[in-house]
Structures are given as structure tokens and as C-alpha cells.
């Protein structure tokens, strides 16, 4: 490609732009398609929906198709807003509570992790459709608590200021007024944005399969990081920390290894907590 000086400056600027917000404003995540698919089964009686949840959850979670099917129906028996919140969780509340020591559970005093998201949805009228409610959750929680913090941390770690043009306030306001059927059309997320870009970008760039930024955590937990997992989350280490029950954690490790549950992200979280504690709690000079 031949660059003029102006094109070179634009290309340099684009290197420091990050597409955060595109999926959160215009749709594009798998959970957005999942919400649209609820119309085909959400009318079933609660007992039948619980059956879908149990049946899909019993499949081998090492298989990507089985894992996604289980994720699709993991909250099938819940109420509508609780189902929306459930799409954002990796472990159910009961499974997490089982990992905590009695002392740690007592410290939490019954506070549920999903409570802030459910409280956020309460003021929205019943006329606000499920996909719009989910996009509101994306913008309030997933962007603010996940995507934007790691974007800022990773860029600042190397002294780069990242711009997020999709989150320009005028664009956010405009996107909110675009009808949902123009944002998610069937299985195609960001439909209106892609159509708007057709005069400017190659078709195969616009409509290429979605590629995320995820690390291969499931493989790492079972293979490359298995030894580290056993070391940092050993019985002795967990007892010394006092946050997580060693028996419950090692049951989770075994169940994840056997494919009975998809526990990689939960285990990775436990691993990160222990590493953080060793770095910032156990080191006196850091605390000062």
C-alpha cells in the first residue's frame, strides 16, 4: 500500500485507537444472539426450562459446542432480568459461596454479586425489551468494570494513550436512538454499523468472523498452568490465606479437569487473587 503523508498520519493515529464500545452499543457478543433466541424457548413452563438447564449442564464442558449450549441454558429457569444478568456470570452464586471459608462467607453478610446489576435494571420500564436491557448492562458494567479498565491498564503500562472513538458521547447518544432491529439483525451483530462502513472498507474486513482477545485459559488451567495452579492453590496455601475452602477448590479443579464443569475462569480468578495477595498483602514494604 502506498501512503501519502496524510494517510501515514492517519494510520499512526489509528494505531492508538481501540474499538471498545462497538459491541456494547451496536451489539455483537454471543449473548446478544442468545437473548434473541430466547423467544423460541422462554415460553416453556419453568419445570421444562429447568430441564433444559440440567440437561445441557450435564454435557462434557471440554467440548466447545456443549459448553456454549450449557451457557445458553444455564439460567433458563430464572426470571427474565435474572436471566439477563446470568449471561454475564461464569459461576453461579451457590457455586461461588461453596468455595468460601465460613469466615469469609460471614464477612460478605449475604451480599449477592448480582445485586447491583439487578438493582440497575429495576427502574427500567417493562416496555424496555430484553436486548436493550442487556445493552444497558453492557455499558454500565461490562465496559466500566472490565473492558475499559484493562484497556487503560495495558496502554498505560507501555506509556500509550488509547482513544476509544466509539465511546464519543454524541455517538453513544445517537446509537441509543437506533432501533434494535437495525443493530442486531438475525445472527448479524452491528448490522447498521457494518452497512454504513461498506463504502469505505473491504467486504471481507467488515464481515469477517468475530475474533476476541481472550487468552486460552481453559487449556492453560488443564495443561500449561496446571502445576502453578496446584502450587499456588495448594491445601497449605489456601489454609494460610483463609479465604477459600481447600476441599471445595480442589473438587473444582478435579471437576474442571474431567470436563464436568467449565471452571477455568473461576480457577484463574482464584489464582490471580492469591498472586495479588502475595504481592500486596504478604510484602510489608508494599503495604507501606
C-alpha atoms as one frame of an Amber mdcrd trajectory, in Angstrom:
protein
   0.000   0.000   0.000   1.267   3.470  -0.895   0.804   6.071   1.870   0.678
   9.811   1.375   1.931  11.831   4.341  -1.685  12.429   5.392  -2.510   8.722
   5.187   0.618   7.956   7.192  -0.505  10.310   9.964  -3.985   8.726   9.992
  -2.504   5.228  10.135  -0.289   6.294  13.048  -3.296   7.730  14.872  -5.353
   4.578  14.304  -2.668   2.507  15.984  -3.682   4.112  19.263  -7.445   3.752
  18.783  -9.247   0.810  20.376 -12.672  -0.455  19.230 -14.088  -0.654  22.765
 -17.802   0.046  22.795 -18.720  -1.218  19.339 -20.347  -4.398  20.613 -21.747
  -2.654  23.673 -23.553  -0.008  21.618 -24.421  -1.830  18.403 -24.497  -5.491
  19.641 -22.055  -8.210  18.593 -21.475 -10.534  21.558 -22.793 -14.108  21.537
 -25.058 -13.284  24.463 -26.883 -10.758  22.287 -27.791 -13.526  19.857 -28.705
 -15.754  22.793 -31.188 -13.177  24.101 -32.821 -13.010  20.677 -33.117 -16.828
  20.657 -34.990 -16.859  23.964 -38.235 -16.321  22.091 -38.062 -19.961  20.974
 -37.967 -21.457  24.479 -38.662 -18.844  27.191 -42.426 -19.543  26.926 -41.902
 -23.109  28.220 -43.068 -23.962  31.768 -40.445 -23.376  34.466 -40.025 -27.130
  35.049 -39.212 -27.647  31.353 -36.741 -24.758  31.384 -35.020 -26.244  34.420
 -34.791 -29.481  32.438 -33.014 -27.670  29.603 -30.583 -26.225  32.135 -29.840
 -29.560  33.808 -29.557 -31.491  30.544 -27.168 -29.059  28.847 -25.139 -28.660
  32.049 -24.510 -32.425  32.175 -22.669 -32.370  28.818 -18.858 -32.567  28.583
 -17.737 -28.977  29.143 -14.447 -29.567  27.332 -16.380 -29.573  24.053 -16.946
 -26.008  22.764 -20.428 -26.737  21.368 -21.558 -28.455  24.574 -20.095 -25.634
  26.653 -21.935 -22.953  24.667 -25.175 -24.912  24.812 -24.817 -25.156  28.582
 -24.121 -21.434  28.767 -27.194 -20.701  26.632 -29.484 -22.559  29.046 -27.558
 -22.012  32.295 -30.198 -19.603  33.619 -33.202 -20.938  31.718 -35.266 -21.391
  34.866 -34.714 -17.836  36.133 -36.930 -14.787  35.726 -36.289 -12.519  32.731
 -33.983  -9.944  34.390 -32.125 -12.615  36.360 -31.547 -14.469  33.073 -30.036
 -11.329  31.545 -27.651 -10.926  34.481 -26.819 -14.634  34.347 -25.310 -14.226
  30.856 -22.512 -12.173  32.462 -21.509 -14.680  35.149 -19.027 -17.549  34.945
 -20.029 -19.284  38.184 -23.397 -19.407  39.854 -23.733 -17.767  43.250 -24.171
 -21.086  45.061 -21.029 -22.499  43.426 -19.028 -19.440  44.484 -20.341 -19.500
  48.055 -19.296 -23.153  48.303 -15.696 -22.079  47.615 -15.574 -19.580  50.506
 -14.484 -20.377  54.027 -17.182 -19.853  56.713 -15.326 -16.772  57.975 -15.190
 -15.221  54.504 -18.887 -16.002  53.907 -19.735 -14.274  57.174 -17.792 -11.178
  56.100 -19.951 -10.931  52.959 -23.086 -10.854  55.114 -25.288 -12.322  52.397
 -24.436  -9.723  49.745 -25.007 -11.230  46.279 -22.641 -10.427  43.410 -25.553
  -9.983  41.010 -27.421  -7.488  43.236 -26.001  -4.261  41.689 -26.964  -5.378
  38.176 -30.495  -6.339  39.170 -30.926  -3.043  41.043 -29.735  -1.168  37.959
 -32.419  -2.837  35.820 -35.306  -2.167  38.239 -36.035   1.444  37.179 -36.222
   0.457  33.502 -39.823   0.156  32.382 -41.348  -3.173  31.409 -41.628  -1.818
  27.862 -37.795  -1.828  27.519 -37.056  -5.066  25.590 -34.516  -7.654  26.796
 -31.807  -6.761  24.265 -31.995  -3.071  25.202 -31.768  -4.005  28.879 -28.710
  -6.147  28.170 -27.016  -3.332  26.239 -27.649  -1.068  29.232 -25.867  -3.640
  31.409 -23.004  -3.816  28.917 -22.463  -0.066  29.031 -22.889   0.343  32.789
 -20.976  -2.727  33.992 -19.078  -4.679  31.334 -17.458  -1.591  29.815 -16.875
   0.270  33.062 -15.733  -2.724  35.140 -13.933  -4.831  32.531 -13.156  -3.603
  29.013 -12.155  -0.026  29.766 -10.040  -0.796  32.881  -7.909  -3.410  31.129
  -7.597  -1.182  28.042  -6.337   1.657  30.225  -4.025  -0.547  32.315  -2.406
  -2.260  29.333  -1.891   1.002  27.429  -0.568   2.938  30.409   1.821   0.080
  31.210   3.675   0.930  27.994   3.088   4.699  28.091   0.466   4.820  25.313
  -2.716   6.884  25.468  -5.525   4.941  23.820  -8.532   6.625  22.232 -11.952
   4.910  22.167 -13.803   6.671  19.322 -16.923   4.504  19.591 -17.484   5.995
  23.032 -17.679   9.578  21.842 -20.674  10.919  23.778 -22.507  12.130  20.692
 -22.091   8.723  19.045 -23.259   6.933  22.204 -26.353   9.131  22.304 -27.014
   8.573  18.590 -26.544   4.786  18.843 -29.075   4.613  21.669 -31.727   6.019
  19.309 -31.102   3.402  16.585 -33.815   0.700  16.600 -32.670  -2.668  17.899
 -33.633  -4.481  14.685 -31.040  -2.368  12.842 -28.338  -3.216  15.348 -28.911
  -6.976  15.744 -30.422  -8.431  12.563 -30.823 -12.181  12.953 -27.369 -13.602
  13.662 -25.607 -10.455  12.396 -24.495  -8.097  15.139 -23.593  -4.433  14.472
 -25.639  -4.711  11.266 -26.270  -0.986  10.772 -22.638  -0.110  11.555 -21.388
  -2.673   9.041 -23.757  -1.415   6.339 -22.603   2.151   6.997 -18.969   1.103
   6.536 -19.486  -0.794   3.246 -18.477   2.200   1.046 -15.238   2.614   2.985
 -13.902  -0.832   3.935 -13.490  -4.139   2.054 -16.392  -6.556   2.439 -14.189
  -9.333   3.835 -12.890  -6.984   6.535 -16.374  -5.904   7.638 -17.935  -9.358
   7.613 -15.022 -11.499   8.766 -15.743 -13.796  11.725 -15.566 -12.112  15.112
 -12.231 -12.618  16.876 -11.974 -11.815  20.562  -8.968 -11.008  22.723  -9.366
 -13.986  25.043  -6.419 -15.996  26.285  -6.635 -19.833  26.080  -7.426 -20.089
  29.788  -9.233 -23.404  29.553  -6.198 -25.086  28.039  -3.838 -23.319  30.445
  -5.764 -24.494  33.504  -5.632 -28.111  32.316  -2.117 -28.109  30.895   0.431
 -25.250  30.922  -0.628 -23.714  34.269  -1.707 -26.954  35.943   1.461 -27.151
  38.032   1.259 -23.475  39.036  -2.401 -23.963  39.933  -1.511 -26.884  42.195
   1.266 -24.862  43.822  -0.455 -21.525  44.470  -3.783 -23.157  45.325  -2.320
 -25.985  47.390  -4.108 -27.032  50.572  -1.415 -25.361  52.689  -1.580 -22.134
  50.678  -5.384 -21.936  50.851  -5.455 -22.656  54.584  -2.875 -19.938  55.203
  -4.875 -17.395  53.184  -8.186 -18.248  54.847 -10.433 -17.076  52.010 -11.257
 -20.259  50.117 -12.058 -23.759  51.311  -9.273 -26.152  50.197 -11.595 -29.154
  49.770 -14.069 -27.193  47.627 -11.319 -25.634  45.498  -9.696 -28.984  44.781
 -13.067 -30.507  43.910 -13.496 -27.678  41.395 -10.031 -28.328  39.944 -10.840
 -32.040  39.536 -14.290 -31.351  38.023 -12.797 -28.847  35.571 -10.064 -31.309
  34.602 -12.658 -34.021  33.941 -14.932 -31.715  31.926 -17.845 -31.932  34.363
 -17.846 -28.140  34.762 -16.387 -25.170  32.902 -14.398 -23.794  35.833 -11.351
 -22.315  34.109 -12.274 -18.655  34.606 -13.182 -19.208  38.249  -9.891 -21.013
  38.880  -7.975 -18.280  37.085  -9.675 -15.717  39.338  -8.632 -17.657  42.442
  -5.104 -17.850  41.062  -4.999 -14.085  40.458  -6.327 -13.344  43.953  -3.590
 -15.463  45.520  -0.884 -13.842  43.362  -2.214 -10.372  44.268  -2.251 -11.231
  47.977   1.316 -12.484  47.847   2.406  -9.315  46.085   0.487  -6.678  48.050
  -0.627  -8.284  51.332   2.307 -10.509  52.224   5.014  -7.971  51.321   5.460
  -5.406  54.161   7.227  -2.758  52.028   4.367  -2.771  49.530   1.823  -2.155
  52.296   3.772   0.903  53.424
